[in-house]
Structure formats: C-alpha cells, structure tokens
C-alpha cells in the first residue's frame, strides 16, 4: 500500500486528474459559448474566438506541465528537424486553403450530425489546429507520467491507446451519433498505441504525432465529402 503513493504513482494520478479536468472543462466551455456567439458550428462561425479560446487552454496546460514538457524536450527530443514543421504546415495549410474548397459539396439530405467536418470551411482548421496542439501537450505529459513508472514501450502503447480511446467515448455525451463516436474512438485508440514510440524514440516525434493527429481530420473530411456528395 505504501508503494502505491510513491512519487511516480502520485504524478500519474495528478496527471490523469488534470487531463480529465481540462478536457472536460474545455469541451463544456466550447458548447457554453455556442449560443452566446449565435454559432451553430463554432469553428466555422467563430474561428478567431475559438482559436483564442484553445490558445488559452494550451497556455494553461503548458504552464501546469512546464517542467515535464521541458524535461521531455531535452531528454527525448534534443535535435528537432527544422524542415519537417515547415513541410507539415505547408501540406496541411494547402489542404485547408486549396483542396478543401475543391471537395464535392455535401448533399443537403446528409445526416446533420454526421460530423462537423462535413461542413468545415478553411477557417475551421485554425481553431482545430490549436485544439490539436492542446491535446498533444496533454498526451506528452500522460506518456511521461506512465513512463516514470518504469513501463515498457509495449505497456505504454496499450495504456495510452486505452486512455486516449476512452477519452473519446465522452463524445457520446456531446450528442454525437454512435457511428461518429465509435469511428473517432477507434482512430484515437490506434493513434494512442503509436504515440509513446514517436514521442520517446523518434526524432521530431512531437511534429510527427501532430501530423498524424491533424492528418486524421483531413482524411475524415475527404471521406465524408466523398460519401455524402
């Protein structure tokens, strides 16, 4: 019983508590402001507001997890590629500004709750990008807290897959249909499984995980447009 309360265990419990709290509060805040802003899809109708909103949440979690974030950067990511972030920004910026407007229009008879991405405009991806960065910082601290317990990479992958996938099940409480919740939970589980390897073993792991995370939304946008044109 005493072992349970050693520092790594306390850190993990505290990390999980903070992640659950900020994840829940940020989601509740998103929906709270929708009627205030007279917005149907917040990222489309109030992109600047929600970009600032998630930038503030990003600043909060960086401040809370600053020590762990800096430790991770120095120990696991000492030499970041300078070209890769630019390449990712150019590719995904081109998707939002050039490719997205060229996708087939969504059929007016498509289910309204299929996904917000069905109605996404280029401006949608400004707050979405910052939200992804917010989630990435949470993932780094989760992986570090689990790694501090002496777990293997395989164990880390299983746990982060279960936790990140489990967090996405909470989408059901936001009124999304079951297919949306299951689709995103499965994608989040697969993503969570590879995150520890990328963050702890691969150069520029943060950029790569960000690219995978963002890439899922780009892929889902394309699939939805093609499926409901």
N, C-alpha and C positions, 0 to 999 in steps of 0.2 A: 504493500500500500504506500509506503514511503517513496518507493521508486517512482510511482505514478506522478509525484509532484516535483520531480527533478526539473531543472530549467527547460530542457527540450520539450517536455510534456506541457509545461505551463505556456511556453511560447506557441505551441501548436493550438492549444485551447484558446489562447488570446487571439491568435491569428484567425481562427475559424469564427470566433465571436465578432471580430471587426469586419471580416469579409461578409458574413451574413447580415450584419447591421447595415453596412454601407450599400450592399447590393439591394437590400430590401428598401431602404430609405430612398435611394436614388430612383428606383423603379416607382415607388409611391409618389415621389415628387414629380416625376415625368407626367403621370396621369393627373396629378393635382392641378398642374399648370395648363393642361389642355383646355378646359373650359374658360379659364382665366384669359387665355390668349385667343379664345374663339378658334381653336385649331382642331382639325379632325385628325390629321397625321402630323404630329409635332415637328418631325424632322423636315417635312416638306413646307409646312405653313409658318414655322417659326425657327428656321435653321440657325440663325445667329443666336437667338435666345438659348436654344438647347446646346449649341456649341459652347457658349459661355457656361451654361449650367453644368455640363460634364467636365469642362476645364476646371471648374471649381472643385468638383468631386475628385478629379485627377490630382489637383494640388493637395487636397486633404489626405489622400492615401499615400502620396509621395512623402508628405510631411510625417505621417504616422509611421511609415515603413522605411524612412530615410536610411537608417543605419543598415538594415538588411539589404536594401537596394544598392547602396554603395559597396557593401561587402561583396555582394554577388558580382557587381560590375568589375571590381578589382581582382577578384579571385577567379571567376569563371569566364569573364569576357574582357580580358586585358587589351586585346587588339581587335577592335571592331573594323569591319570593312567600311571605307568611306564611299565606295561606289554603290554598294548594294542599297542603302537607304534612298539614294537618288534614283536608282533604277526602279525600285518599288513605287516611289512617289510618281514617277513619270508614267509607269504602266497603269496604275490604278487611277491616277488623275485623267489619263486618256480614256479609260473605261467610263468614268463618270461624265466627262465632258463631250466625248466623241461617240463612243459605242452605245451607251445607254439611250441617247435620243434616237438612235437608228433601230432599236429593237422593235419588233412588231407590237402594235398597240394592243392593250388588254381588251378582250371582249367585254362589252357592257354587262353581259349576263354572267360573268365570272363571280364566284362567291366573294362577297365583300371582305371576308375575314381570312382569305387565303394566305396573305402576308402583306405587310406594309410595303415590302419591296416591289410588289406588283404595281404600285402607284408612285414609286420613288422617282424624284427628279434629280438632276445633278446636284442641287443644293442639299438634298437629303444626306449625301455622303460626307458633308462637312461635320455635322454633329456625330454621325455614325463613326467616323474615323477617330474622333476624340473619345467616344464611348469605348471603342475597342482598346485604345491605349489605356484607359482607366481599368478595364478588365485585365489587360496584360500585366499591369503592376500588381494587381491582386494575385494573379497566377504566379508571378515570381516569388512573392512572399509565401504563398502556400507551398510551393515546391521547396523553398529554403527551410521552412518550418518542418516539413516532412523529412527532408534530407538530414536535418540536425539530429534526427532520432536514429541515424545510422542505417536507414533502409537502403536496399539495393535499388538500382535503376528500374528493375522489373517491378519491384514492390511500389516504387514511386509512381510508375506509369499506371498501375492498377488503381491506386488510390486517387490520383489526380483525375483519372478517367471517370471513376465513380462519383467523385465530388463535383467535378465540373459538369458532368452529365446530369447529376442530381439537382444542381442549382437550376438548370434549365427546365426542369419539371415544374418549377414555380411559375413558368409562363402560363400554365393552365389557370392560375388564379387571376391572370390578367384578361381572361375571356377569350383567349385564342382557341381555335378548334383543335381537336385531338391530333389530326394529321400534322399540323404545324408544330405542336409540342413534341410529338414523337420524332419528327424529322430533325428538329433542332437539337433535341436531347441526344439522339444517336450521333449526330455530327459533333456535338460538344464532347461526347464520350470518346470518340475516335481521336479528336484533337487533343484532349487531355492525356491520352495514352502516350503521345509522342512529345509532349511539352517538356518533361524532365530531361530527356536526351538532348533536345535542342538547346535548352537553357543552361545545362550543366556540362555539356560535352562538345557542342558545336560552336565554332566561331560565328559571331553575329547572330547568335541564337534568338535574341530579342526581335531583331528585324525579320528573321525567318518565321517565327511564331506569329508576329504581327501580319506578315504577308499571307500566311495560311489562314489566319482568322479573317482578314479582310477578303481574301480570295473566296471564302465560302459564301459570303454575301453577294459577291459578284456572280459566282456560279449559280446561286439560287435565284438571283434576279433574272439571269438569262433563261434558266429552265422554266420559271414561272411565266415569263413573257411568251416563250415558245409553246407552253402547254395551254395557255388561256388566250391565245391570239384570236 
